[in-house]
């Protein structure tokens, strides 16, 4: 396997406090900046299956060059395959995985569970890193991903110090983001860009509509409602993350890798961020790094930085925009930062041994400590007329490795009374180091056997004549007394008596909040209580909820937040005890054909205000305060469109907020267009029981859409 300096799993980088500095490389120049400024690993993408498709990225030739450049200098390469992959795209995605395995990259960063399943089968020795797009933020989530074959988990950015620490020792290495842009939404849970413009963040084409003006809807003194955001209001825009001052304590949390965001940013930014975090990791003080930290803020920030998630100080101070002064601050520092990476950085130890004997060719061996050794020979020495070659002078000459990535330690075995010219030593050194570099650059392929790929199901499944109707309610009071659905999901924490009532009349279950930050034990206890009260199902929209449901005796149903995009992802979850699933809301109807061979019942979210964002820092609370919300808060965009903000509480408090779509999804008048599925899920948020009953009836017999509605993405799909 490649990556000659790769440490054993869980041990980080030797000699660096166990912490790997992982830097972004959106271009070859940015890659060189990262390597020369102290990165232990870089992450980069190529082809169409990475979460920064608008970065420069790497084609086949430049990718080969990048991997060789990094491995020659002892730097690992993590390749991003971290987007959702449609069924028809899997062959191309696997071909790309095979290509990078042949180049000997050190790890693949993957979001799609179906793609991960296939790679694990074809290339079992290739380390798989679970992308932050998998939204993992609990110990149970880490355990689940480890069971699915991931060797490392990139945790959600929204976690506190204590929550990160709780995820250590769960069967996979931990990687966290320490610097760079913060999305408003938990990664992997955002539909805002897709719904507003058809460009999916889960597919690497986020248009960043969250950076546009948004404001809390609030009452003005004259009694009217604020129609548009005020100048500068951007209620969905967070400051950039910076954990520089906490680096010294991160190894104690069980973290092995510190990830810097920024594949879309310029090389000077990569240089500054890499150098700053490498310095902090190596024990440099804030005083020693003051100028570098100032340059880092100057080259890119949004009203400064935030550590609000890590320190559990979530509030208005986390929010910020890119101001004019932030933009103009970059120009004066770019030249200074570019000098950080203009020259080769010596970082690979090489042991040189010079042997000089009368009548024999001068011989120099070079070894790098990673199993590579070369030997070169020159003309035999001659008897010294004036001054014989001494070990000290020979070592000084051979140690001149400037312009190469090597640092030399020299030992000499010299027969007395002989000499060679300095030019001969220089020539031997250059030849030996060139050959050693070539050995280090040579790819060490990771085996990829297509014969091991999982077999696809050969026969289509039987579907019912009409899909069953399941309903998810925001509260038990919404459920019509004459509920006529086939299954219903009530909030986790619903009283036992209420659960028993509905368990006697329909297939009853509970829905587990997508945001489980810091409340795993409370949620697990609530699952057990629900099961004891007769609940049979659990709607799980986060990877960490599956284990909690199974252990409570509930049958997990994978929710839309699980982003299931192909047959392999369904089978992957079936192997983990999932009994039914919702397909991704970003699939079009014609892209759902793989459901015909699903290993369990499948459905779609077919009605309701779709959750567009899962947010741990509530934008309404930050902008107007909880008292102004009254449970009916909303944000208004620059066009005056109103997006409701709903609390996603649940047991244990510490819940998240959800940004809901401005209009409900409605398909009851187009039931004939829906492909063959087992069930439809109706997602009720603020409807009355009477309204819910009417919607249920319409999805049985057909109906007319409300004045404002959307068809979602089921007709047009996403890029």
C-alpha positions as CSV (number, residue, x, y, z in Angstrom):
1,X,0.0,0.0,0.0
2,X,1.2,3.5,-0.8
3,X,1.8,6.4,1.6
4,X,5.2,5.3,2.8
5,X,4.9,7.4,6.0
6,X,1.4,6.3,6.9
7,X,1.2,5.4,10.6
8,X,-0.8,2.6,12.1
9,X,-4.5,3.3,12.4
10,X,-5.4,5.6,15.2
11,X,-1.8,6.8,15.8
12,X,-1.7,10.0,13.7
13,X,1.6,11.3,12.5
14,X,4.8,10.1,14.3
15,X,6.6,12.7,16.2
16,X,3.9,15.4,16.0
17,X,1.8,14.8,19.1
18,X,-0.4,12.4,17.1
19,X,-2.0,15.2,15.0
20,X,-2.0,15.3,11.3
21,X,-2.3,18.6,9.5
22,X,-4.7,18.0,6.5
23,X,-4.7,20.8,4.0
24,X,-6.9,21.5,0.9
25,X,-5.5,21.3,-2.6
26,X,-7.8,22.8,-5.3
27,X,-4.9,23.2,-7.7
28,X,-1.3,22.1,-8.2
29,X,-0.1,25.5,-6.8
30,X,-2.2,25.2,-3.7
31,X,-0.9,21.6,-3.3
32,X,2.7,22.8,-3.4
33,X,1.8,25.6,-0.9
34,X,0.3,23.0,1.5
35,X,3.3,20.6,1.3
36,X,5.9,23.3,1.6
37,X,4.2,24.9,4.6
38,X,4.0,21.8,6.7
39,X,1.0,19.7,5.7
40,X,1.2,16.0,6.6
41,X,-1.6,15.2,4.2
42,X,-3.6,16.9,1.5
43,X,-7.1,16.3,0.2
44,X,-8.0,16.9,-3.4
45,X,-10.6,15.9,-6.0
46,X,-10.8,15.0,-9.7
47,X,-13.5,14.0,-12.1
48,X,-17.1,14.9,-11.2
49,X,-17.7,13.1,-7.9
50,X,-16.3,15.6,-5.4
51,X,-17.9,18.2,-3.2
52,X,-16.1,21.0,-4.8
53,X,-16.8,20.4,-8.5
54,X,-16.1,24.1,-9.2
55,X,-12.6,24.0,-7.9
56,X,-9.8,23.6,-10.5
57,X,-9.4,19.9,-9.4
58,X,-7.1,17.4,-11.1
59,X,-7.3,15.5,-14.4
60,X,-5.6,12.2,-14.9
61,X,-2.2,13.6,-15.7
62,X,-2.1,16.3,-13.0
63,X,-3.4,13.8,-10.4
64,X,-0.5,11.4,-11.2
65,X,1.9,14.3,-10.8
66,X,0.2,15.4,-7.5
67,X,0.4,12.0,-5.9
68,X,4.0,11.6,-7.0
69,X,4.9,15.1,-5.7
70,X,3.3,14.4,-2.3
71,X,4.6,10.9,-1.8
72,X,8.1,11.9,-2.7
73,X,7.9,14.4,0.2
74,X,6.3,12.1,2.7
75,X,2.8,13.6,2.4
76,X,-0.3,11.5,2.2
77,X,-3.1,12.1,-0.4
78,X,-6.7,11.7,0.5
79,X,-8.9,11.7,-2.6
80,X,-12.4,13.0,-2.4
81,X,-15.3,10.9,-3.8
82,X,-17.7,12.7,-1.5
83,X,-20.9,13.3,-3.4
84,X,-24.1,11.4,-3.9
85,X,-23.9,9.1,-6.9
86,X,-26.9,8.1,-9.0
87,X,-27.4,4.5,-10.1
88,X,-26.4,5.3,-13.7
89,X,-23.2,7.1,-12.4
90,X,-21.9,4.2,-10.4
91,X,-19.8,2.7,-13.2
92,X,-18.0,6.0,-13.8
93,X,-17.5,6.6,-10.1
94,X,-16.0,3.1,-9.7
95,X,-13.8,3.6,-12.7
96,X,-12.4,6.8,-11.0
97,X,-11.9,4.9,-7.8
98,X,-10.0,2.2,-9.6
99,X,-7.8,4.8,-11.3
100,X,-6.8,6.5,-8.1
101,X,-6.2,3.1,-6.4
102,X,-3.7,2.4,-9.2
103,X,-2.0,5.7,-8.3
104,X,-1.7,4.6,-4.7
105,X,-3.6,7.3,-3.0
106,X,-3.7,6.9,0.8
107,X,-7.4,7.1,1.5
108,X,-10.8,7.8,-0.2
109,X,-13.2,10.3,1.3
110,X,-16.7,9.0,0.5
111,X,-20.3,10.2,1.3
112,X,-22.4,7.8,-0.7
113,X,-23.0,4.5,1.2
114,X,-23.6,2.5,-2.0
115,X,-20.3,3.7,-3.5
116,X,-18.5,2.9,-0.2
117,X,-19.9,-0.6,-0.2
118,X,-18.7,-1.3,-3.7
119,X,-15.2,0.1,-3.1
120,X,-14.9,-1.8,0.2
121,X,-15.6,-5.0,-1.8
122,X,-13.3,-4.3,-4.7
123,X,-10.4,-2.7,-2.8
124,X,-10.6,-3.9,0.8
125,X,-7.1,-2.6,1.6
126,X,-8.0,1.0,0.6
127,X,-8.8,3.1,3.7
128,X,-12.3,4.7,3.5
129,X,-12.9,8.0,5.3
130,X,-16.5,8.9,6.0
131,X,-17.1,12.4,4.7
132,X,-18.6,15.1,6.9
133,X,-21.4,15.0,4.4
134,X,-22.6,11.9,6.3
135,X,-23.6,14.2,9.2
136,X,-22.0,12.0,11.9
137,X,-22.0,13.7,15.3
138,X,-22.5,11.0,17.9
139,X,-20.6,7.9,19.3
140,X,-23.3,5.6,17.9
141,X,-22.8,7.2,14.5
142,X,-19.1,6.6,14.6
143,X,-19.7,3.0,15.5
144,X,-22.2,2.5,12.7
145,X,-19.8,3.9,10.1
146,X,-17.0,1.8,11.4
147,X,-19.3,-1.3,11.0
148,X,-19.9,-0.1,7.4
149,X,-16.2,-0.3,6.7
150,X,-15.0,3.3,7.3
151,X,-11.6,3.6,9.0
152,X,-11.9,7.3,9.8
153,X,-14.9,9.6,10.4
154,X,-14.9,13.3,9.5
155,X,-17.1,14.6,12.3
156,X,-19.7,17.3,11.8
157,X,-18.4,20.9,12.3
158,X,-21.1,21.8,14.8
159,X,-19.8,19.7,17.7
160,X,-18.5,20.9,21.1
161,X,-15.3,19.8,22.7
162,X,-17.2,17.4,24.9
163,X,-19.1,15.9,22.1
164,X,-16.0,15.3,20.0
165,X,-14.3,13.6,23.0
166,X,-17.3,11.3,23.4
167,X,-16.8,10.0,19.9
168,X,-13.2,8.8,20.5
169,X,-12.5,5.1,20.9
170,X,-15.6,3.9,18.9
171,X,-13.7,1.9,16.2
172,X,-12.6,4.6,13.8
173,X,-10.1,7.5,13.7
174,X,-11.6,11.0,14.2
175,X,-10.9,13.9,11.9
176,X,-12.3,17.4,12.6
177,X,-12.4,20.7,10.7
178,X,-10.3,23.3,12.5
179,X,-10.4,26.2,10.1
180,X,-12.4,27.7,7.2
181,X,-15.9,28.3,6.0
182,X,-18.8,27.2,8.1
183,X,-22.0,26.2,6.4
184,X,-25.2,27.3,8.2
185,X,-26.5,23.8,7.8
186,X,-25.1,20.6,9.1
187,X,-23.2,19.2,6.1
188,X,-25.2,16.7,4.1
189,X,-28.6,18.0,5.4
190,X,-29.0,21.1,3.1
191,X,-31.5,21.3,0.3
192,X,-31.6,25.1,0.0
193,X,-29.4,25.4,-3.0
194,X,-31.0,22.5,-4.7
195,X,-34.5,23.7,-4.1
196,X,-33.9,27.3,-5.1
197,X,-31.7,26.7,-8.1
198,X,-31.3,23.0,-8.8
199,X,-27.6,23.0,-7.8
200,X,-27.1,20.4,-5.1
201,X,-24.6,20.8,-2.2
202,X,-24.7,17.0,-1.9
203,X,-23.5,16.9,-5.5
204,X,-20.7,19.4,-5.2
205,X,-22.4,22.4,-6.8
206,X,-23.8,24.5,-3.9
207,X,-24.6,28.0,-5.1
208,X,-24.4,29.3,-1.5
209,X,-27.7,31.1,-1.4
210,X,-27.3,31.2,2.4
211,X,-24.8,34.0,2.0
212,X,-27.5,36.2,0.4
213,X,-29.7,38.5,2.5
214,X,-32.0,36.8,5.0
215,X,-33.6,38.4,8.0
216,X,-35.9,37.3,10.9
217,X,-39.5,38.2,10.2
218,X,-40.4,40.5,13.1
219,X,-43.0,43.2,14.0
220,X,-42.0,46.8,13.2
221,X,-43.1,49.7,15.4
222,X,-45.9,50.6,13.1
223,X,-47.3,47.1,13.4
224,X,-46.4,45.9,9.9
225,X,-44.2,42.9,9.2
226,X,-40.7,43.6,7.9
227,X,-40.9,42.9,4.2
228,X,-37.2,42.6,3.3
229,X,-33.8,42.2,5.0
230,X,-32.2,45.4,6.1
231,X,-28.8,46.3,4.5
232,X,-26.1,43.9,5.7
233,X,-28.5,41.3,7.2
234,X,-27.5,37.8,6.4
235,X,-29.2,35.6,9.0
236,X,-27.8,32.4,7.4
237,X,-24.2,33.4,7.1
238,X,-21.7,32.3,9.8
239,X,-18.2,33.6,10.4
240,X,-15.4,31.2,9.4
241,X,-14.2,28.6,11.9
242,X,-10.9,29.0,13.7
243,X,-9.7,26.6,16.4
244,X,-6.0,27.6,16.2
245,X,-5.8,28.5,19.9
246,X,-7.2,25.0,20.9
247,X,-4.8,22.9,18.9
248,X,-2.7,21.9,21.8
249,X,-5.6,20.1,23.5
250,X,-7.1,18.4,20.5
251,X,-4.9,15.3,20.6
252,X,-6.2,14.6,24.1
253,X,-9.7,14.4,22.7
254,X,-8.8,11.4,20.6
255,X,-8.6,13.4,17.3
256,X,-5.9,12.3,14.8
257,X,-6.4,14.8,12.0
258,X,-6.9,18.5,11.8
259,X,-8.7,19.5,8.6
260,X,-8.4,22.9,7.0
261,X,-11.3,23.9,4.6
262,X,-10.5,25.7,1.4
263,X,-10.3,23.8,-1.9
264,X,-11.8,26.9,-3.6
265,X,-9.4,29.3,-2.0
266,X,-6.1,30.7,-3.3
267,X,-2.7,29.2,-2.6
268,X,-1.7,32.0,-0.3
269,X,-4.6,31.1,2.0
270,X,-3.6,27.5,2.0
271,X,0.0,28.5,2.8
272,X,-1.1,30.7,5.7
273,X,-3.5,28.3,7.2
274,X,-1.2,25.3,6.9
275,X,1.8,27.1,8.4
276,X,-0.3,28.5,11.3
277,X,-1.8,25.1,12.3
278,X,1.5,23.3,11.8
279,X,3.2,25.8,14.1
280,X,0.4,25.4,16.7
281,X,0.7,21.6,16.5
282,X,4.4,21.9,17.0
283,X,4.1,23.9,20.2
284,X,4.7,27.5,18.9
285,X,3.1,30.1,21.1
286,X,0.5,32.7,20.1
287,X,3.1,35.4,20.5
288,X,5.5,33.5,18.1
289,X,2.8,33.1,15.5
290,X,1.1,36.5,15.9
291,X,2.1,37.9,12.5
292,X,1.1,34.7,10.7
293,X,-2.3,34.5,12.5
294,X,-2.9,38.2,11.5
295,X,-2.0,37.4,7.9
296,X,-4.3,34.4,7.9
297,X,-7.2,36.6,9.0
298,X,-6.3,39.2,6.4
299,X,-6.2,36.7,3.5
300,X,-9.7,35.5,4.2
301,X,-12.3,36.0,6.9
302,X,-15.9,36.9,7.3
303,X,-16.0,39.6,10.0
304,X,-13.4,37.6,11.8
305,X,-13.6,34.0,13.1
306,X,-15.7,32.0,15.5
307,X,-15.2,29.1,17.9
308,X,-18.8,29.0,19.0
309,X,-19.6,25.4,18.3
310,X,-16.4,24.1,19.9
311,X,-16.9,26.2,23.1
312,X,-20.7,25.8,23.2
313,X,-21.1,29.5,22.9
314,X,-23.7,29.5,20.1
315,X,-25.3,32.9,19.5
316,X,-25.2,36.2,17.5
317,X,-21.4,36.5,17.7
318,X,-21.1,33.5,15.4
319,X,-22.7,35.3,12.5
320,X,-20.8,37.4,9.9
321,X,-20.5,38.4,6.3
322,X,-17.6,39.1,3.9
323,X,-17.2,42.9,4.3
324,X,-15.4,45.3,2.1
325,X,-12.6,45.7,4.7
326,X,-12.2,41.9,4.7
327,X,-11.7,41.9,1.0
328,X,-9.2,44.8,0.9
329,X,-7.2,43.3,3.8
330,X,-5.9,40.5,1.6
331,X,-4.0,42.5,-1.0
332,X,-1.1,43.7,1.3
333,X,-0.3,40.2,2.6
334,X,-0.4,38.1,-0.6
335,X,3.2,38.7,-1.6
336,X,4.4,37.9,1.9
337,X,2.4,34.7,2.0
338,X,3.5,33.6,-1.4
339,X,7.1,33.6,-0.2
340,X,6.2,30.9,2.3
341,X,6.0,28.3,-0.5
342,X,8.2,29.6,-3.3
343,X,11.1,27.2,-2.4
344,X,11.4,23.5,-1.8
345,X,11.0,22.6,1.9
346,X,13.5,20.0,3.1
347,X,11.3,17.5,5.1
348,X,12.5,13.9,4.2
349,X,15.4,12.6,6.2
350,X,18.0,10.7,4.0
351,X,20.9,8.8,5.3
352,X,23.9,9.1,3.0
353,X,26.9,6.8,3.3
354,X,30.1,7.6,1.3
355,X,32.7,4.8,0.7
356,X,36.1,5.6,-0.7
357,X,38.8,3.0,-1.3
358,X,41.8,3.0,-3.4
359,X,41.3,1.4,-6.8
360,X,37.5,1.2,-6.4
361,X,34.8,3.4,-7.7
362,X,33.7,6.1,-5.3
363,X,30.3,4.9,-3.9
364,X,27.4,6.8,-2.3
365,X,24.3,5.1,-0.9
366,X,21.2,6.9,0.1
367,X,18.3,5.5,2.2
368,X,15.1,7.3,3.3
369,X,14.0,5.1,6.2
370,X,10.9,4.0,4.3
371,X,12.6,1.0,2.6
372,X,14.0,2.9,-0.3
373,X,17.8,2.6,-0.9
374,X,19.9,3.6,-3.9
375,X,23.6,3.4,-4.7
376,X,25.6,5.4,-7.2
377,X,29.2,5.2,-8.2
378,X,31.8,7.6,-9.6
379,X,35.4,7.6,-10.7
380,X,37.9,6.0,-8.3
381,X,39.7,8.4,-5.9
382,X,43.3,9.4,-6.5
383,X,46.2,9.8,-4.1
384,X,46.1,13.2,-2.4
385,X,49.0,15.5,-3.3
386,X,48.3,18.1,-0.7
387,X,45.2,17.5,1.4
388,X,43.4,14.2,1.6
389,X,39.6,14.1,1.7
390,X,38.5,14.1,5.4
391,X,35.1,12.9,6.7
392,X,34.2,16.3,8.0
393,X,34.7,18.0,4.6
394,X,33.0,15.2,2.7
395,X,30.0,15.4,5.0
396,X,29.7,19.1,4.6
397,X,29.7,18.8,0.8
398,X,27.2,16.0,0.8
399,X,24.8,17.8,3.2
400,X,24.1,20.6,0.7
401,X,20.7,19.4,-0.2
402,X,19.1,22.7,-0.9
403,X,16.5,22.7,-3.7
404,X,15.5,19.1,-2.8
405,X,13.0,17.8,-0.3
406,X,15.7,16.0,1.6
407,X,17.7,16.7,4.7
408,X,20.9,14.6,4.9
409,X,22.7,12.8,7.7
410,X,26.1,11.7,6.4
411,X,28.5,8.9,7.4
412,X,31.8,8.3,5.7
413,X,34.1,5.3,5.3
414,X,37.2,6.9,3.8
415,X,40.6,5.2,3.2
416,X,43.4,7.6,4.2
417,X,45.5,9.5,1.8
418,X,42.9,9.7,-1.0
419,X,40.9,12.5,-2.5
420,X,38.3,13.4,-5.1
421,X,37.2,16.8,-6.3
422,X,34.2,18.5,-4.7
423,X,32.4,18.4,-8.1
424,X,32.5,14.6,-7.9
425,X,30.8,14.6,-4.5
426,X,28.2,17.0,-5.8
427,X,27.5,14.9,-8.8
428,X,27.1,11.8,-6.7
429,X,24.8,13.6,-4.3
430,X,22.6,14.9,-7.1
431,X,22.4,11.5,-8.8
432,X,21.7,9.6,-5.6
433,X,19.0,12.0,-4.4
434,X,17.4,12.1,-7.9
435,X,17.1,8.3,-7.9
436,X,15.8,8.2,-4.4
437,X,13.2,10.8,-5.3
438,X,12.2,8.8,-8.3
439,X,11.7,5.7,-6.1
440,X,9.5,7.7,-3.7
441,X,7.5,9.1,-6.6
442,X,6.7,5.7,-8.1
443,X,3.1,4.7,-7.5
444,X,2.4,1.7,-5.2
445,X,-1.0,0.6,-6.5
446,X,-3.8,-0.5,-4.1
447,X,-5.3,-3.8,-5.5
448,X,-8.8,-3.2,-7.1
449,X,-10.6,-6.4,-8.1
450,X,-13.8,-5.8,-10.1
451,X,-14.6,-9.5,-9.7
452,X,-15.3,-8.8,-6.0
453,X,-18.0,-6.1,-6.7
454,X,-21.4,-7.0,-5.1
455,X,-23.8,-8.7,-7.4
456,X,-26.9,-6.7,-8.3
457,X,-30.4,-8.2,-7.6
458,X,-31.6,-9.9,-10.8
459,X,-35.3,-9.8,-10.2
460,X,-37.7,-6.9,-9.6
461,X,-39.8,-6.9,-6.5
462,X,-43.5,-6.9,-6.1
463,X,-45.1,-3.5,-5.3
464,X,-48.6,-3.0,-3.9
465,X,-51.3,-1.8,-6.3
466,X,-51.3,1.6,-4.5
467,X,-48.6,2.8,-2.1
468,X,-49.3,2.8,1.6
469,X,-49.7,6.1,3.3
470,X,-47.5,7.0,6.3
471,X,-47.7,10.3,8.1
472,X,-45.1,12.1,10.2
473,X,-46.6,14.6,12.7
474,X,-44.8,17.5,14.4
475,X,-46.9,16.8,17.6
476,X,-49.5,14.2,18.7
477,X,-52.2,16.9,18.8
478,X,-52.1,17.1,15.0
479,X,-53.3,13.6,14.4
480,X,-56.9,13.4,13.2
481,X,-59.1,11.3,15.4
482,X,-60.3,9.6,12.2
483,X,-56.7,8.9,11.0
484,X,-56.9,6.7,8.0
485,X,-53.2,6.2,7.1
486,X,-51.4,2.9,7.3
487,X,-48.6,4.1,9.6
488,X,-47.8,7.2,11.6
489,X,-44.7,8.6,13.3
490,X,-45.0,10.8,16.4
491,X,-42.2,12.8,18.0
492,X,-39.8,10.8,20.2
493,X,-40.8,11.6,23.7
494,X,-44.6,11.4,23.0
495,X,-46.4,10.1,26.1
496,X,-46.8,6.3,26.5
497,X,-50.6,6.5,26.7
498,X,-50.8,8.4,23.4
499,X,-48.4,5.9,21.7
500,X,-50.5,3.0,23.0
501,X,-53.6,4.5,21.6
502,X,-52.3,4.8,18.1
503,X,-50.4,1.5,18.2
504,X,-53.7,-0.2,18.6
505,X,-55.0,1.4,15.4
506,X,-52.1,1.6,13.0
507,X,-48.5,0.8,12.6
508,X,-47.1,3.3,15.0
509,X,-43.6,4.6,15.4
510,X,-41.6,7.6,16.5
511,X,-39.4,9.9,14.6
512,X,-35.9,10.6,16.0
513,X,-34.6,14.1,15.5
514,X,-31.8,14.5,12.9
515,X,-29.7,16.5,15.4
516,X,-28.6,14.3,18.2
517,X,-25.8,16.4,19.5
518,X,-24.9,15.5,23.0
519,X,-28.1,13.7,23.9
520,X,-27.5,10.1,22.7
521,X,-28.2,8.6,26.1
522,X,-31.5,10.5,26.6
523,X,-32.6,9.6,23.1
524,X,-31.8,5.9,23.6
525,X,-33.9,5.9,26.8
526,X,-36.8,7.6,25.0
527,X,-36.6,4.9,22.3
528,X,-36.8,2.2,24.9
529,X,-39.8,3.9,26.5
530,X,-41.5,4.2,23.1
531,X,-41.0,0.5,22.3
532,X,-42.4,-0.5,25.7
533,X,-45.5,1.6,24.9
534,X,-46.1,-0.3,21.6
535,X,-44.2,1.7,19.0
536,X,-42.8,-0.6,16.3
537,X,-41.0,1.7,14.0
538,X,-38.4,4.5,14.3
539,X,-37.9,7.0,11.5
540,X,-34.1,7.6,11.5
541,X,-32.7,10.5,9.6
542,X,-29.2,10.3,10.9
543,X,-26.7,7.5,10.8
544,X,-26.4,7.7,14.6
545,X,-30.0,6.9,15.1
546,X,-29.9,3.4,13.7
547,X,-28.2,1.7,16.6
548,X,-30.4,3.5,19.1
549,X,-33.5,2.3,17.4
550,X,-32.2,-1.3,17.0
551,X,-31.1,-1.6,20.6
552,X,-34.5,-0.4,21.8
553,X,-36.3,-3.1,19.7
554,X,-37.6,-0.6,17.1
555,X,-37.4,-1.3,13.4
556,X,-35.4,1.4,11.8
557,X,-36.8,3.2,8.8
558,X,-34.2,5.3,7.0
559,X,-35.5,8.9,6.6
560,X,-34.8,11.4,3.8
561,X,-31.9,12.8,5.7
562,X,-30.0,9.6,5.0
563,X,-29.6,10.7,1.3
564,X,-30.1,7.3,-0.3
565,X,-29.3,7.6,-4.0
566,X,-28.8,4.1,-5.4
567,X,-29.4,0.4,-4.9
568,X,-26.1,-0.1,-3.1
569,X,-26.9,2.4,-0.4
570,X,-30.2,0.6,0.2
571,X,-28.4,-2.8,0.5
572,X,-25.8,-1.3,2.7
573,X,-28.4,-0.2,5.2
574,X,-30.4,-3.5,4.9
575,X,-27.2,-5.2,6.1
576,X,-27.4,-3.0,9.2
577,X,-31.0,-3.9,10.1
578,X,-32.9,-1.1,8.3
579,X,-36.4,-2.4,7.4
580,X,-37.6,0.4,5.1
581,X,-36.3,3.6,3.6
582,X,-37.2,6.9,2.0
583,X,-35.3,7.8,-1.2
584,X,-33.4,11.1,-1.5
585,X,-35.5,14.1,-2.3
586,X,-32.9,15.1,-4.9
587,X,-33.7,12.2,-7.2
588,X,-36.1,12.7,-10.0
589,X,-38.9,10.2,-10.6
590,X,-37.1,8.7,-13.6
591,X,-33.9,8.2,-11.5
592,X,-35.7,6.0,-9.0
593,X,-35.8,2.8,-11.2
594,X,-33.4,1.0,-8.9
595,X,-36.1,0.9,-6.2
596,X,-37.6,-2.1,-8.2
597,X,-34.8,-4.3,-6.8
598,X,-34.7,-2.8,-3.3
599,X,-34.2,-5.2,-0.4
600,X,-37.0,-3.7,1.6
601,X,-40.0,-1.4,1.2
602,X,-39.1,2.1,-0.2
603,X,-41.0,5.3,-0.4
604,X,-40.6,9.1,-0.8
605,X,-41.5,12.2,1.1
606,X,-44.6,13.2,-0.9
607,X,-46.2,16.0,1.0
608,X,-45.3,18.9,3.4
609,X,-42.9,21.7,4.0
610,X,-39.6,20.1,3.2
611,X,-36.8,20.7,5.7
612,X,-34.2,22.7,3.8
613,X,-31.6,23.1,6.5
614,X,-30.7,21.5,9.8
615,X,-29.1,24.3,11.9
616,X,-27.5,24.1,15.3
617,X,-27.1,27.9,15.6
618,X,-30.7,29.2,15.3
619,X,-30.8,32.2,13.0
620,X,-34.0,33.4,14.4
621,X,-32.8,33.3,18.0
622,X,-29.6,35.1,17.0
623,X,-31.4,37.8,15.0
624,X,-34.6,38.4,17.0
625,X,-34.5,36.2,20.1
626,X,-36.7,33.2,21.1
627,X,-39.3,35.4,22.8
628,X,-40.1,37.0,19.4
629,X,-40.5,33.6,17.8
630,X,-43.4,32.1,19.7
631,X,-43.0,28.9,17.9
632,X,-43.8,30.5,14.6
633,X,-40.5,32.2,13.6
634,X,-39.5,32.7,10.0
635,X,-36.9,34.2,7.8
636,X,-37.5,36.5,4.9
637,X,-35.3,36.6,1.8
638,X,-34.5,39.5,-0.4
639,X,-37.6,38.8,-2.5
640,X,-39.9,38.8,0.4
641,X,-40.4,35.0,0.5
642,X,-41.1,33.6,3.9
643,X,-39.3,30.5,5.2
644,X,-40.6,29.1,8.5
645,X,-38.1,28.2,11.2
646,X,-39.1,25.3,13.4
647,X,-37.4,23.9,16.5
648,X,-36.4,20.3,16.3
649,X,-36.3,19.7,20.0
650,X,-37.0,16.2,21.3
651,X,-35.8,14.5,24.5
652,X,-32.9,16.1,26.3
653,X,-33.1,19.6,25.0
654,X,-30.1,21.0,23.1
655,X,-32.0,20.6,19.9
656,X,-31.6,22.1,16.5
657,X,-33.6,24.4,14.3
658,X,-34.9,23.6,10.8
659,X,-35.4,26.0,8.0
660,X,-38.6,24.8,6.1
661,X,-39.5,25.4,2.6
662,X,-41.7,28.4,1.9
663,X,-44.5,26.3,0.3
664,X,-45.5,22.7,0.9
665,X,-44.7,19.8,-1.5
666,X,-47.9,18.6,-3.1
667,X,-48.3,15.6,-5.4
668,X,-51.9,14.4,-4.7
669,X,-53.1,15.7,-8.1
670,X,-50.2,13.8,-9.9
671,X,-50.4,10.4,-8.2
672,X,-50.2,8.7,-11.6
673,X,-46.8,10.3,-12.2
674,X,-45.2,8.8,-9.1
675,X,-43.1,5.7,-9.9
676,X,-44.0,2.3,-8.3
677,X,-43.2,2.6,-4.6
678,X,-44.2,0.9,-1.4
679,X,-45.3,3.9,0.5
680,X,-45.6,7.7,0.6
681,X,-44.7,9.8,3.6
682,X,-46.7,12.9,4.4
683,X,-44.7,15.4,6.5
684,X,-47.0,17.5,8.6
685,X,-45.5,20.6,10.3
686,X,-48.1,23.3,11.1
687,X,-51.3,21.7,9.8
688,X,-54.4,21.4,12.0
689,X,-55.9,17.9,12.5
690,X,-58.7,18.9,10.0
691,X,-56.1,19.9,7.4
692,X,-54.1,16.8,8.0
693,X,-57.3,14.6,7.5
694,X,-58.0,16.4,4.3
695,X,-54.5,15.9,2.9
696,X,-54.6,12.2,3.8
697,X,-57.9,11.8,1.9
698,X,-56.5,13.7,-1.1
699,X,-53.5,11.3,-1.3
700,X,-56.0,8.4,-1.4
701,X,-58.4,9.7,-4.0
702,X,-56.7,12.7,-5.6
703,X,-57.0,16.4,-4.9
704,X,-56.3,20.0,-6.0
705,X,-53.1,21.7,-4.8
706,X,-53.2,24.7,-2.5
707,X,-52.6,28.2,-3.7
708,X,-48.9,28.0,-3.0
709,X,-47.1,24.7,-3.5
710,X,-44.1,23.0,-5.0
711,X,-43.4,19.8,-6.9
712,X,-40.0,19.6,-5.2
713,X,-37.2,18.2,-7.2
714,X,-39.0,15.0,-8.4
715,X,-39.6,16.3,-11.9
716,X,-36.4,18.3,-12.6
717,X,-33.8,16.6,-10.4
718,X,-30.5,18.4,-9.6
719,X,-27.2,19.0,-11.2
